[in-house]
Amino acid sequence: MASAIADPVRREILTLLRGTRLTAGEIAAQFEISRPAVSRHLRVLRESGLVRDELIGRQRYYVLDPAPLTEIADWIARFDTTTAPGASAASDPSAQRPWARRSRASATARDHQDALGAARDDADRPEWEDYYPSMKQYYVALPD
């Protein structure tokens, strides 16, 4: 099944089928690839169990079957190291939003850099400014 969702076109097809059913023609209209290529992608998804087809009259509709995706999500969740053993990842808001942890860490790093930058600005100030304030107009700071 991993090979079925490895292809970006197949992932897009799964996204299209989320919450609705579509014919092969309706799916193919969303892509710039040939209809036979879309049909091959649909066959791979059908064989992997991610999509099932329903024949209604003369039309064959494709429907997403999310059960295999749930199995993969559960399997991947076992590798989640953000929660303690036995704790639910759903109850930990930072586990649901890993970017929140990064943004807090990034903010701390930015604060640290700002403090270093302020100290460096004072350190880079030439000593002669204290003695010759009128010469400041001729001083040009070079970029780092």
N, CA, C and O atoms as CSV, one atom per row, in Angstrom:
chain,resi,resn,atom,element,x,y,z
A,1,MET,N,N,0.811,-1.185,0.000
A,1,MET,CA,C,0.000,0.000,0.000
A,1,MET,C,C,0.862,1.260,0.000
A,1,MET,O,O,0.455,2.281,-0.554
A,2,ALA,N,N,2.030,1.206,0.603
A,2,ALA,CA,C,2.909,2.378,0.633
A,2,ALA,C,C,3.264,2.816,-0.781
A,2,ALA,O,O,3.352,4.013,-1.056
A,3,SER,N,N,3.469,1.861,-1.677
A,3,SER,CA,C,3.798,2.240,-3.053
A,3,SER,C,C,2.605,2.899,-3.738
A,3,SER,O,O,2.783,3.711,-4.647
A,4,ALA,N,N,1.396,2.558,-3.311
A,4,ALA,CA,C,0.204,3.159,-3.912
A,4,ALA,C,C,0.101,4.636,-3.569
A,4,ALA,O,O,-0.318,5.439,-4.403
A,5,ILE,N,N,0.478,5.001,-2.350
A,5,ILE,CA,C,0.365,6.412,-1.968
A,5,ILE,C,C,1.672,7.178,-2.177
A,5,ILE,O,O,1.757,8.367,-1.871
A,6,ALA,N,N,2.680,6.495,-2.694
A,6,ALA,CA,C,3.961,7.155,-2.945
A,6,ALA,C,C,3.882,8.110,-4.135
A,6,ALA,O,O,4.636,9.081,-4.196
A,7,ASP,N,N,2.996,7.850,-5.062
A,7,ASP,CA,C,2.891,8.667,-6.268
A,7,ASP,C,C,2.028,9.903,-5.993
A,7,ASP,O,O,0.932,9.773,-5.446
A,8,PRO,N,N,2.503,11.100,-6.363
A,8,PRO,CA,C,1.728,12.317,-6.092
A,8,PRO,C,C,0.381,12.363,-6.824
A,8,PRO,O,O,-0.578,12.934,-6.304
A,9,VAL,N,N,0.295,11.778,-8.005
A,9,VAL,CA,C,-0.978,11.764,-8.730
A,9,VAL,C,C,-1.994,10.924,-7.953
A,9,VAL,O,O,-3.150,11.323,-7.811
A,10,ARG,N,N,-1.572,9.780,-7.456
A,10,ARG,CA,C,-2.491,8.938,-6.690
A,10,ARG,C,C,-2.912,9.608,-5.391
A,10,ARG,O,O,-4.061,9.482,-4.966
A,11,ARG,N,N,-1.988,10.319,-4.761
A,11,ARG,CA,C,-2.372,11.057,-3.544
A,11,ARG,C,C,-3.405,12.128,-3.871
A,11,ARG,O,O,-4.341,12.346,-3.101
A,12,GLU,N,N,-3.242,12.788,-4.996
A,12,GLU,CA,C,-4.210,13.809,-5.412
A,12,GLU,C,C,-5.559,13.174,-5.719
A,12,GLU,O,O,-6.599,13.750,-5.399
A,13,ILE,N,N,-5.555,12.003,-6.330
A,13,ILE,CA,C,-6.814,11.288,-6.595
A,13,ILE,C,C,-7.509,10.970,-5.279
A,13,ILE,O,O,-8.723,11.139,-5.167
A,14,LEU,N,N,-6.764,10.518,-4.291
A,14,LEU,CA,C,-7.359,10.234,-2.978
A,14,LEU,C,C,-7.969,11.499,-2.380
A,14,LEU,O,O,-9.039,11.450,-1.774
A,15,THR,N,N,-7.293,12.617,-2.551
A,15,THR,CA,C,-7.820,13.887,-2.047
A,15,THR,C,C,-9.106,14.260,-2.768
A,15,THR,O,O,-10.060,14.724,-2.143
A,16,LEU,N,N,-9.135,14.059,-4.076
A,16,LEU,CA,C,-10.346,14.355,-4.850
A,16,LEU,C,C,-11.526,13.497,-4.401
A,16,LEU,O,O,-12.665,13.965,-4.374
A,17,LEU,N,N,-11.254,12.255,-4.052
A,17,LEU,CA,C,-12.321,11.333,-3.689
A,17,LEU,C,C,-12.770,11.473,-2.233
A,17,LEU,O,O,-13.737,10.833,-1.820
A,18,ARG,N,N,-12.095,12.283,-1.473
A,18,ARG,CA,C,-12.479,12.452,-0.070
A,18,ARG,C,C,-13.855,13.100,0.008
A,18,ARG,O,O,-14.042,14.248,-0.395
A,19,GLY,N,N,-14.807,12.351,0.530
A,19,GLY,CA,C,-16.147,12.879,0.750
A,19,GLY,C,C,-17.063,12.847,-0.462
A,19,GLY,O,O,-18.199,13.311,-0.374
A,20,THR,N,N,-16.610,12.317,-1.585
A,20,THR,CA,C,-17.463,12.272,-2.776
A,20,THR,C,C,-17.085,11.079,-3.637
A,20,THR,O,O,-16.056,10.440,-3.417
A,21,ARG,N,N,-17.912,10.792,-4.601
A,21,ARG,CA,C,-17.580,9.740,-5.564
A,21,ARG,C,C,-17.526,10.380,-6.946
A,21,ARG,O,O,-18.319,11.264,-7.270
A,22,LEU,N,N,-16.584,9.922,-7.744
A,22,LEU,CA,C,-16.363,10.494,-9.072
A,22,LEU,C,C,-16.153,9.387,-10.092
A,22,LEU,O,O,-15.711,8.287,-9.760
A,23,THR,N,N,-16.478,9.698,-11.337
A,23,THR,CA,C,-16.187,8.764,-12.424
A,23,THR,C,C,-14.738,8.940,-12.838
A,23,THR,O,O,-14.090,9.917,-12.463
A,24,ALA,N,N,-14.234,7.995,-13.610
A,24,ALA,CA,C,-12.856,8.084,-14.101
A,24,ALA,C,C,-12.682,9.332,-14.967
A,24,ALA,O,O,-11.639,9.984,-14.922
A,25,GLY,N,N,-13.694,9.656,-15.743
A,25,GLY,CA,C,-13.632,10.845,-16.593
A,25,GLY,C,C,-13.554,12.126,-15.777
A,25,GLY,O,O,-12.802,13.039,-16.120
A,26,GLU,N,N,-14.329,12.198,-14.695
A,26,GLU,CA,C,-14.292,13.385,-13.834
A,26,GLU,C,C,-12.934,13.515,-13.152
A,26,GLU,O,O,-12.422,14.620,-12.973
A,27,ILE,N,N,-12.366,12.391,-12.779
A,27,ILE,CA,C,-11.035,12.413,-12.166
A,27,ILE,C,C,-9.989,12.819,-13.197
A,27,ILE,O,O,-9.127,13.652,-12.920
A,28,ALA,N,N,-10.067,12.227,-14.389
A,28,ALA,CA,C,-9.091,12.513,-15.438
A,28,ALA,C,C,-9.122,13.981,-15.860
A,28,ALA,O,O,-8.098,14.533,-16.262
A,29,ALA,N,N,-10.291,14.613,-15.769
A,29,ALA,CA,C,-10.407,16.020,-16.154
A,29,ALA,C,C,-9.595,16.935,-15.237
A,29,ALA,O,O,-9.310,18.075,-15.604
A,30,GLN,N,N,-9.225,16.459,-14.063
A,30,GLN,CA,C,-8.469,17.262,-13.101
A,30,GLN,C,C,-6.959,17.219,-13.343
A,30,GLN,O,O,-6.204,17.940,-12.690
A,31,PHE,N,N,-6.519,16.379,-14.277
A,31,PHE,CA,C,-5.093,16.182,-14.510
A,31,PHE,C,C,-4.735,16.453,-15.960
A,31,PHE,O,O,-5.589,16.411,-16.847
A,32,GLU,N,N,-3.467,16.729,-16.184
A,32,GLU,CA,C,-2.968,16.948,-17.539
A,32,GLU,C,C,-2.303,15.693,-18.092
A,32,GLU,O,O,-1.477,15.776,-19.002
A,33,ILE,N,N,-2.654,14.550,-17.556
A,33,ILE,CA,C,-2.127,13.285,-18.061
A,33,ILE,C,C,-3.255,12.582,-18.806
A,33,ILE,O,O,-4.418,12.968,-18.688
A,34,SER,N,N,-2.914,11.561,-19.565
A,34,SER,CA,C,-3.911,10.887,-20.392
A,34,SER,C,C,-4.908,10.113,-19.536
A,34,SER,O,O,-4.628,9.768,-18.389
A,35,ARG,N,N,-6.072,9.849,-20.115
A,35,ARG,CA,C,-7.090,9.061,-19.403
A,35,ARG,C,C,-6.602,7.646,-19.113
A,35,ARG,O,O,-6.883,7.126,-18.033
A,36,PRO,N,N,-5.873,6.992,-20.043
A,36,PRO,CA,C,-5.348,5.663,-19.698
A,36,PRO,C,C,-4.389,5.704,-18.505
A,36,PRO,O,O,-4.355,4.770,-17.704
A,37,ALA,N,N,-3.611,6.782,-18.386
A,37,ALA,CA,C,-2.700,6.908,-17.242
A,37,ALA,C,C,-3.497,7.041,-15.945
A,37,ALA,O,O,-3.140,6.441,-14.931
A,38,VAL,N,N,-4.566,7.820,-15.978
A,38,VAL,CA,C,-5.431,7.958,-14.799
A,38,VAL,C,C,-6.055,6.611,-14.466
A,38,VAL,O,O,-6.155,6.244,-13.295
A,39,SER,N,N,-6.477,5.872,-15.492
A,39,SER,CA,C,-7.066,4.546,-15.266
A,39,SER,C,C,-6.065,3.603,-14.602
A,39,SER,O,O,-6.435,2.816,-13.731
A,40,ARG,N,N,-4.805,3.682,-15.009
A,40,ARG,CA,C,-3.776,2.842,-14.364
A,40,ARG,C,C,-3.599,3.231,-12.894
A,40,ARG,O,O,-3.467,2.363,-12.032
A,41,HIS,N,N,-3.598,4.529,-12.613
A,41,HIS,CA,C,-3.503,4.981,-11.229
A,41,HIS,C,C,-4.702,4.481,-10.417
A,41,HIS,O,O,-4.547,4.031,-9.281
A,42,LEU,N,N,-5.888,4.562,-11.004
A,42,LEU,CA,C,-7.079,4.078,-10.306
A,42,LEU,C,C,-7.005,2.568,-10.058
A,42,LEU,O,O,-7.450,2.087,-9.016
A,43,ARG,N,N,-6.443,1.826,-11.012
A,43,ARG,CA,C,-6.299,0.380,-10.831
A,43,ARG,C,C,-5.364,0.068,-9.658
A,43,ARG,O,O,-5.642,-0.820,-8.853
A,44,VAL,N,N,-4.242,0.817,-9.571
A,44,VAL,CA,C,-3.305,0.607,-8.462
A,44,VAL,C,C,-4.000,0.908,-7.132
A,44,VAL,O,O,-3.858,0.155,-6.169
A,45,LEU,N,N,-4.745,2.003,-7.084
A,45,LEU,CA,C,-5.453,2.363,-5.851
A,45,LEU,C,C,-6.526,1.325,-5.503
A,45,LEU,O,O,-6.728,0.997,-4.334
A,46,ARG,N,N,-7.203,0.820,-6.522
A,46,ARG,CA,C,-8.240,-0.198,-6.298
A,46,ARG,C,C,-7.612,-1.496,-5.795
A,46,ARG,O,O,-8.129,-2.117,-4.867
A,47,GLU,N,N,-6.503,-1.905,-6.404
A,47,GLU,CA,C,-5.839,-3.143,-5.993
A,47,GLU,C,C,-5.236,-3.047,-4.592
A,47,GLU,O,O,-5.094,-4.057,-3.902
A,48,SER,N,N,-4.885,-1.834,-4.174
A,48,SER,CA,C,-4.326,-1.660,-2.834
A,48,SER,C,C,-5.421,-1.547,-1.775
A,48,SER,O,O,-5.132,-1.563,-0.579
A,49,GLY,N,N,-6.671,-1.434,-2.211
A,49,GLY,CA,C,-7.784,-1.347,-1.272
A,49,GLY,C,C,-8.109,0.056,-0.817
A,49,GLY,O,O,-8.959,0.242,0.053
A,50,LEU,N,N,-7.442,1.059,-1.394
A,50,LEU,CA,C,-7.704,2.436,-0.999
A,50,LEU,C,C,-8.927,3.030,-1.695
A,50,LEU,O,O,-9.529,3.984,-1.203
A,51,VAL,N,N,-9.282,2.463,-2.829
A,51,VAL,CA,C,-10.415,2.938,-3.615
A,51,VAL,C,C,-11.237,1.727,-4.023
A,51,VAL,O,O,-10.691,0.672,-4.348
A,52,ARG,N,N,-12.531,1.884,-4.004
A,52,ARG,CA,C,-13.402,0.827,-4.544
A,52,ARG,C,C,-14.276,1.460,-5.616
A,52,ARG,O,O,-14.536,2.663,-5.597
A,53,ASP,N,N,-14.717,0.639,-6.538
A,53,ASP,CA,C,-15.562,1.159,-7.601
A,53,ASP,C,C,-16.980,0.627,-7.435
A,53,ASP,O,O,-17.192,-0.499,-6.982
A,54,GLU,N,N,-17.939,1.457,-7.809
A,54,GLU,CA,C,-19.354,1.104,-7.756
A,54,GLU,C,C,-19.930,1.310,-9.145
A,54,GLU,O,O,-19.757,2.367,-9.752
A,55,LEU,N,N,-20.608,0.302,-9.635
A,55,LEU,CA,C,-21.238,0.399,-10.945
A,55,LEU,C,C,-22.675,0.841,-10.742
A,55,LEU,O,O,-23.471,0.126,-10.134
A,56,ILE,N,N,-23.004,2.010,-11.247
A,56,ILE,CA,C,-24.359,2.550,-11.156
A,56,ILE,C,C,-24.808,2.827,-12.584
A,56,ILE,O,O,-24.350,3.774,-13.222
A,57,GLY,N,N,-25.712,1.987,-13.070
A,57,GLY,CA,C,-26.124,2.081,-14.467
A,57,GLY,C,C,-24.936,1.750,-15.345
A,57,GLY,O,O,-24.323,0.692,-15.202
A,58,ARG,N,N,-24.615,2.646,-16.245
A,58,ARG,CA,C,-23.454,2.434,-17.112
A,58,ARG,C,C,-22.213,3.136,-16.588
A,58,ARG,O,O,-21.139,3.012,-17.176
A,59,GLN,N,N,-22.342,3.865,-15.500
A,59,GLN,CA,C,-21.219,4.635,-14.951
A,59,GLN,C,C,-20.526,3.870,-13.828
A,59,GLN,O,O,-21.177,3.258,-12.981
A,60,ARG,N,N,-19.227,3.916,-13.836
A,60,ARG,CA,C,-18.433,3.332,-12.757
A,60,ARG,C,C,-17.899,4.496,-11.918
A,60,ARG,O,O,-17.125,5.325,-12.395
A,61,TYR,N,N,-18.330,4.533,-10.668
A,61,TYR,CA,C,-17.905,5.580,-9.743
A,61,TYR,C,C,-16.821,5.038,-8.824
A,61,TYR,O,O,-16.852,3.879,-8.412
A,62,TYR,N,N,-15.871,5.896,-8.515
A,62,TYR,CA,C,-14.783,5.534,-7.605
A,62,TYR,C,C,-15.009,6.236,-6.270
A,62,TYR,O,O,-15.335,7.421,-6.212
A,63,VAL,N,N,-14.825,5.462,-5.197
A,63,VAL,CA,C,-15.080,5.948,-3.842
A,63,VAL,C,C,-13.854,5.640,-2.983
A,63,VAL,O,O,-13.268,4.563,-3.091
A,64,LEU,N,N,-13.480,6.573,-2.149
A,64,LEU,CA,C,-12.362,6.381,-1.228
A,64,LEU,C,C,-12.764,5.407,-0.126
A,64,LEU,O,O,-13.856,5.512,0.432
A,65,ASP,N,N,-11.887,4.466,0.186
A,65,ASP,CA,C,-12.074,3.567,1.327
A,65,ASP,C,C,-10.979,3.917,2.339
A,65,ASP,O,O,-9.836,3.489,2.177
A,66,PRO,N,N,-11.311,4.689,3.379
A,66,PRO,CA,C,-10.278,5.192,4.288
A,66,PRO,C,C,-9.752,4.164,5.289
A,66,PRO,O,O,-8.804,4.461,6.016
A,67,ALA,N,N,-10.331,2.976,5.349
A,67,ALA,CA,C,-9.905,1.983,6.348
A,67,ALA,C,C,-8.410,1.660,6.261
A,67,ALA,O,O,-7.748,1.653,7.298
A,68,PRO,N,N,-7.848,1.395,5.084
A,68,PRO,CA,C,-6.400,1.115,5.028
A,68,PRO,C,C,-5.552,2.307,5.477
A,68,PRO,O,O,-4.482,2.118,6.058
A,69,LEU,N,N,-6.014,3.521,5.216
A,69,LEU,CA,C,-5.278,4.707,5.647
A,69,LEU,C,C,-5.282,4.814,7.169
A,69,LEU,O,O,-4.297,5.243,7.770
A,70,THR,N,N,-6.389,4.423,7.786
A,70,THR,CA,C,-6.470,4.437,9.249
A,70,THR,C,C,-5.464,3.455,9.836
A,70,THR,O,O,-4.817,3.743,10.842
A,71,GLU,N,N,-5.339,2.292,9.199
A,71,GLU,CA,C,-4.363,1.300,9.664
A,71,GLU,C,C,-2.946,1.866,9.590
A,71,GLU,O,O,-2.154,1.681,10.514
A,72,ILE,N,N,-2.627,2.552,8.497
A,72,ILE,CA,C,-1.292,3.142,8.346
A,72,ILE,C,C,-1.087,4.236,9.393
A,72,ILE,O,O,-0.024,4.317,10.008
A,73,ALA,N,N,-2.103,5.076,9.596
A,73,ALA,CA,C,-1.991,6.154,10.585
A,73,ALA,C,C,-1.763,5.580,11.981
A,73,ALA,O,O,-0.946,6.102,12.739
A,74,ASP,N,N,-2.474,4.521,12.321
A,74,ASP,CA,C,-2.284,3.880,13.626
A,74,ASP,C,C,-0.881,3.309,13.752
A,74,ASP,O,O,-0.258,3.418,14.808
A,75,TRP,N,N,-0.379,2.702,12.686
A,75,TRP,CA,C,0.960,2.131,12.707
A,75,TRP,C,C,2.007,3.233,12.885
A,75,TRP,O,O,2.940,3.085,13.674
A,76,ILE,N,N,1.850,4.334,12.151
A,76,ILE,CA,C,2.794,5.449,12.251
A,76,ILE,C,C,2.740,6.068,13.646
A,76,ILE,O,O,3.769,6.490,14.175
A,77,ALA,N,N,1.554,6.125,14.242
A,77,ALA,CA,C,1.401,6.724,15.570
A,77,ALA,C,C,2.219,5.979,16.618
A,77,ALA,O,O,2.590,6.567,17.634
A,78,ARG,N,N,2.506,4.714,16.396
A,78,ARG,CA,C,3.316,3.957,17.356
A,78,ARG,C,C,4.729,4.506,17.447
A,78,ARG,O,O,5.413,4.276,18.445
A,79,PHE,N,N,5.177,5.218,16.436
A,79,PHE,CA,C,6.527,5.771,16.423
A,79,PHE,C,C,6.579,7.201,16.955
A,79,PHE,O,O,7.641,7.824,16.966
A,80,ASP,N,N,5.444,7.716,17.390
A,80,ASP,CA,C,5.368,9.079,17.910
A,80,ASP,C,C,6.082,9.143,19.253
A,80,ASP,O,O,5.694,8.462,20.202
A,81,THR,N,N,7.109,9.951,19.329
A,81,THR,CA,C,7.887,10.072,20.563
A,81,THR,C,C,7.526,11.318,21.352
A,81,THR,O,O,8.171,11.619,22.356
A,82,THR,N,N,6.496,12.056,20.914
A,82,THR,CA,C,6.133,13.295,21.597
A,82,THR,C,C,5.296,13.050,22.834
A,82,THR,O,O,5.140,13.957,23.651
A,83,THR,N,N,4.747,11.848,23.001
A,83,THR,CA,C,3.925,11.567,24.170
A,83,THR,C,C,4.545,10.450,24.979
A,83,THR,O,O,5.304,9.636,24.455
A,84,ALA,N,N,4.222,10.416,26.245
A,84,ALA,CA,C,4.708,9.364,27.128
A,84,ALA,C,C,3.984,8.067,26.806
A,84,ALA,O,O,2.870,8.102,26.284
A,85,PRO,N,N,4.592,6.915,27.107
A,85,PRO,CA,C,3.932,5.649,26.849
A,85,PRO,C,C,2.589,5.598,27.569
A,85,PRO,O,O,2.491,5.921,28.753
A,86,GLY,N,N,1.571,5.192,26.843
A,86,GLY,CA,C,0.231,5.086,27.410
A,86,GLY,C,C,-0.560,6.374,27.310
A,86,GLY,O,O,-1.777,6.356,27.490
A,87,ALA,N,N,0.092,7.492,27.030
A,87,ALA,CA,C,-0.620,8.759,26.907
A,87,ALA,C,C,-1.180,8.889,25.507
A,87,ALA,O,O,-0.605,8.371,24.549
A,88,SER,N,N,-2.277,9.565,25.390
A,88,SER,CA,C,-2.929,9.742,24.100
A,88,SER,C,C,-2.358,10.960,23.396
A,88,SER,O,O,-2.275,12.041,23.979
A,89,ALA,N,N,-1.971,10.786,22.159
A,89,ALA,CA,C,-1.461,11.916,21.378
A,89,ALA,C,C,-2.564,12.925,21.125
A,89,ALA,O,O,-2.295,14.115,20.959
A,90,ALA,N,N,-3.827,12.451,21.096
A,90,ALA,CA,C,-4.945,13.352,20.844
A,90,ALA,C,C,-5.152,14.319,22.011
A,90,ALA,O,O,-5.674,15.415,21.809
A,91,SER,N,N,-4.753,13.935,23.231
A,91,SER,CA,C,-4.957,14.804,24.380
A,91,SER,C,C,-3.853,15.843,24.521
A,91,SER,O,O,-4.010,16.804,25.273
A,92,ASP,N,N,-2.763,15.673,23.828
A,92,ASP,CA,C,-1.648,16.611,23.908
A,92,ASP,C,C,-1.711,17.578,22.732
A,92,ASP,O,O,-1.421,17.179,21.604
A,93,PRO,N,N,-2.085,18.852,22.961
A,93,PRO,CA,C,-2.223,19.770,21.835
A,93,PRO,C,C,-0.935,19.993,21.071
A,93,PRO,O,O,-0.977,20.220,19.862
A,94,SER,N,N,0.222,19.936,21.743
A,94,SER,CA,C,1.469,20.148,21.016
A,94,SER,C,C,1.800,18.960,20.128
A,94,SER,O,O,2.524,19.112,19.144
A,95,ALA,N,N,1.277,17.762,20.459
A,95,ALA,CA,C,1.500,16.603,19.600
A,95,ALA,C,C,0.676,16.734,18.327
A,95,ALA,O,O,1.074,16.240,17.272
A,96,GLN,N,N,-0.461,17.394,18.423
A,96,GLN,CA,C,-1.290,17.588,17.243
A,96,GLN,C,C,-0.703,18.672,16.347
A,96,GLN,O,O,-0.955,18.680,15.142
A,97,ARG,N,N,0.072,19.581,16.918
A,97,ARG,CA,C,0.640,20.681,16.155
A,97,ARG,C,C,2.140,20.741,16.386
A,97,ARG,O,O,2.606,21.578,17.160
A,98,PRO,N,N,2.914,19.868,15.729
A,98,PRO,CA,C,4.352,19.867,15.978
A,98,PRO,C,C,5.018,21.187,15.599
A,98,PRO,O,O,6.075,21.515,16.138
A,99,TRP,N,N,4.422,21.948,14.685
A,99,TRP,CA,C,5.021,23.219,14.293
A,99,TRP,C,C,4.951,24.218,15.449
A,99,TRP,O,O,5.730,25.170,15.476
A,100,ALA,N,N,4.026,24.021,16.413
A,100,ALA,CA,C,3.933,24.929,17.554
A,100,ALA,C,C,5.190,24.827,18.410
A,100,ALA,O,O,5.694,25.836,18.901
A,101,ARG,N,N,5.696,23.609,18.588
A,101,ARG,CA,C,6.931,23.439,19.347
A,101,ARG,C,C,8.082,24.129,18.634
A,101,ARG,O,O,8.903,24.794,19.266
A,102,ARG,N,N,8.142,23.970,17.313
A,102,ARG,CA,C,9.223,24.588,16.553
A,102,ARG,C,C,9.135,26.101,16.635
A,102,ARG,O,O,10.159,26.773,16.764
A,103,SER,N,N,7.923,26.650,16.563
A,103,SER,CA,C,7.808,28.103,16.571
A,103,SER,C,C,8.213,28.665,17.918
A,103,SER,O,O,8.817,29.736,17.978
A,104,ARG,N,N,7.889,27.955,19.022
A,104,ARG,CA,C,8.334,28.416,20.332
A,104,ARG,C,C,9.852,28.363,20.410
A,104,ARG,O,O,10.482,29.291,20.917
A,105,ALA,N,N,10.444,27.280,19.910
A,105,ALA,CA,C,11.905,27.159,19.925
A,105,ALA,C,C,12.527,28.231,19.038
A,105,ALA,O,O,13.553,28.815,19.387
A,106,SER,N,N,11.907,28.485,17.897
A,106,SER,CA,C,12.434,29.508,16.995
A,106,SER,C,C,12.351,30.883,17.632
A,106,SER,O,O,13.259,31.699,17.477
A,107,ALA,N,N,11.250,31.146,18.356
A,107,ALA,CA,C,11.102,32.441,19.019
A,107,ALA,C,C,12.189,32.617,20.071
A,107,ALA,O,O,12.758,33.700,20.208
A,108,THR,N,N,12.473,31.554,20.812
A,108,THR,CA,C,13.533,31.635,21.812
A,108,THR,C,C,14.873,31.901,21.148
A,108,THR,O,O,15.656,32.717,21.635
A,109,ALA,N,N,15.142,31.227,20.050
A,109,ALA,CA,C,16.390,31.439,19.323
A,109,ALA,C,C,16.465,32.868,18.782
A,109,ALA,O,O,17.519,33.502,18.824
A,110,ARG,N,N,15.328,33.370,18.270
A,110,ARG,CA,C,15.312,34.747,17.767
A,110,ARG,C,C,15.581,35.741,18.891
A,110,ARG,O,O,16.328,36.701,18.703
A,111,ASP,N,N,14.969,35.516,20.075
A,111,ASP,CA,C,15.211,36.405,21.212
A,111,ASP,C,C,16.693,36.405,21.570
A,111,ASP,O,O,17.279,37.454,21.840
A,112,HIS,N,N,17.288,35.220,21.568
A,112,HIS,CA,C,18.708,35.093,21.900
A,112,HIS,C,C,19.557,35.840,20.876
A,112,HIS,O,O,20.497,36.551,21.233
A,113,GLN,N,N,19.215,35.672,19.601
A,113,GLN,CA,C,19.972,36.361,18.555
A,113,GLN,C,C,19.808,37.868,18.665
A,113,GLN,O,O,20.757,38.621,18.446
A,114,ASP,N,N,18.575,38.313,19.014
A,114,ASP,CA,C,18.357,39.747,19.168
A,114,ASP,C,C,19.229,40.306,20.286
A,114,ASP,O,O,19.813,41.381,20.157
A,115,ALA,N,N,19.306,39.553,21.390
A,115,ALA,CA,C,20.141,40.003,22.510
A,115,ALA,C,C,21.602,40.046,22.094
A,115,ALA,O,O,22.328,40.981,22.430
A,116,LEU,N,N,22.030,39.014,21.352
A,116,LEU,CA,C,23.419,39.008,20.879
A,116,LEU,C,C,23.652,40.150,19.907
A,116,LEU,O,O,24.700,40.795,19.930
A,117,GLY,N,N,22.666,40.395,19.053
A,117,GLY,CA,C,22.802,41.471,18.078
A,117,GLY,C,C,22.941,42.817,18.740
A,117,GLY,O,O,23.750,43.640,18.313
A,118,ALA,N,N,22.146,43.060,19.800
A,118,ALA,CA,C,22.231,44.335,20.518
A,118,ALA,C,C,23.596,44.490,21.160
A,118,ALA,O,O,24.193,45.565,21.112
A,119,ALA,N,N,24.094,43.410,21.766
A,119,ALA,CA,C,25.418,43.466,22.392
A,119,ALA,C,C,26.488,43.686,21.332
A,119,ALA,O,O,27.437,44.438,21.556
A,120,ARG,N,N,26.344,43.039,20.185
A,120,ARG,CA,C,27.335,43.177,19.119
A,120,ARG,C,C,27.309,44.596,18.567
A,120,ARG,O,O,28.360,45.155,18.256
A,121,ASP,N,N,26.099,45.196,18.438
A,121,ASP,CA,C,26.017,46.564,17.934
A,121,ASP,C,C,26.802,47.515,18.823
A,121,ASP,O,O,27.507,48.401,18.341
A,122,ASP,N,N,26.667,47.314,20.142
A,122,ASP,CA,C,27.421,48.170,21.071
A,122,ASP,C,C,28.909,47.902,20.951
A,122,ASP,O,O,29.720,48.826,21.018
A,123,ALA,N,N,29.270,46.632,20.773
A,123,ALA,CA,C,30.687,46.284,20.687
A,123,ALA,C,C,31.299,46.799,19.385
A,123,ALA,O,O,32.480,47.144,19.348
A,124,ASP,N,N,30.489,46.853,18.301
A,124,ASP,CA,C,31.003,47.298,17.011
A,124,ASP,C,C,31.117,48.818,16.910
A,124,ASP,O,O,31.744,49.343,15.990
A,125,ARG,N,N,30.518,49.499,17.843
A,125,ARG,CA,C,30.561,50.956,17.805
A,125,ARG,C,C,32.010,51.400,18.023
A,125,ARG,O,O,32.641,50.990,18.997
A,126,PRO,N,N,32.525,52.212,17.150
A,126,PRO,CA,C,33.929,52.630,17.306
A,126,PRO,C,C,34.125,53.479,18.557
A,126,PRO,O,O,33.260,54.272,18.928
A,127,GLU,N,N,35.255,53.300,19.186
A,127,GLU,CA,C,35.565,54.038,20.417
A,127,GLU,C,C,35.680,55.540,20.171
A,127,GLU,O,O,35.356,56.335,21.054
A,128,TRP,N,N,36.133,55.938,18.990
A,128,TRP,CA,C,36.357,57.354,18.729
A,128,TRP,C,C,35.067,58.161,18.786
A,128,TRP,O,O,35.108,59.384,18.920
A,129,GLU,N,N,33.880,57.464,18.682
A,129,GLU,CA,C,32.612,58.204,18.775
A,129,GLU,C,C,32.477,58.880,20.121
A,129,GLU,O,O,31.885,59.954,20.226
A,130,ASP,N,N,33.029,58.250,21.165
A,130,ASP,CA,C,32.954,58.856,22.491
A,130,ASP,C,C,33.763,60.151,22.562
A,130,ASP,O,O,33.406,61.076,23.291
A,131,TYR,N,N,34.835,60.206,21.812
A,131,TYR,CA,C,35.740,61.348,21.898
A,131,TYR,C,C,35.495,62.388,20.816
A,131,TYR,O,O,35.755,63.573,21.022
A,132,TYR,N,N,35.000,61.955,19.674
A,132,TYR,CA,C,34.806,62.875,18.544
A,132,TYR,C,C,33.384,62.738,17.996
A,132,TYR,O,O,33.213,62.242,16.882
A,133,PRO,N,N,32.381,63.152,18.726
A,133,PRO,CA,C,31.001,62.982,18.268
A,133,PRO,C,C,30.716,63.689,16.945
A,133,PRO,O,O,29.843,63.242,16.201
A,134,SER,N,N,31.412,64.761,16.630
A,134,SER,CA,C,31.159,65.471,15.381
A,134,SER,C,C,31.603,64.659,14.162
A,134,SER,O,O,31.136,64.919,13.053
A,135,MET,N,N,32.503,63.672,14.350
A,135,MET,CA,C,32.988,62.845,13.242
A,135,MET,C,C,32.008,61.728,12.865
A,135,MET,O,O,32.203,61.051,11.855
A,136,LYS,N,N,30.975,61.534,13.654
A,136,LYS,CA,C,30.020,60.439,13.431
A,136,LYS,C,C,29.389,60.532,12.046
A,136,LYS,O,O,29.091,59.508,11.431
A,137,GLN,N,N,29.181,61.753,11.550
A,137,GLN,CA,C,28.556,61.917,10.249
A,137,GLN,C,C,29.398,61.330,9.118
A,137,GLN,O,O,28.853,61.032,8.055
A,138,TYR,N,N,30.694,61.156,9.307
A,138,TYR,CA,C,31.565,60.611,8.276
A,138,TYR,C,C,31.784,59.107,8.404
A,138,TYR,O,O,32.400,58.485,7.538
A,139,TYR,N,N,31.284,58.539,9.472
A,139,TYR,CA,C,31.466,57.096,9.717
A,139,TYR,C,C,30.414,56.309,8.944
A,139,TYR,O,O,29.219,56.581,9.062
A,140,VAL,N,N,30.848,55.354,8.169
A,140,VAL,CA,C,29.949,54.493,7.410
A,140,VAL,C,C,30.163,53.071,7.897
A,140,VAL,O,O,31.267,52.533,7.808
A,141,ALA,N,N,29.103,52.468,8.412
A,141,ALA,CA,C,29.203,51.088,8.902
A,141,ALA,C,C,29.098,50.143,7.700
A,141,ALA,O,O,28.217,50.289,6.853
A,142,LEU,N,N,29.990,49.199,7.648
A,142,LEU,CA,C,29.977,48.205,6.578
A,142,LEU,C,C,29.052,47.052,6.990
A,142,LEU,O,O,29.038,46.661,8.157
A,143,PRO,N,N,28.298,46.518,6.063
A,143,PRO,CA,C,27.422,45.384,6.406
A,143,PRO,C,C,28.241,44.158,6.751
A,143,PRO,O,O,29.362,43.987,6.273
A,144,ASP,N,N,27.656,43.290,7.605
A,144,ASP,CA,C,28.346,42.047,8.015
A,144,ASP,C,C,28.481,41.097,6.861
A,144,ASP,O,O,29.032,40.008,7.020
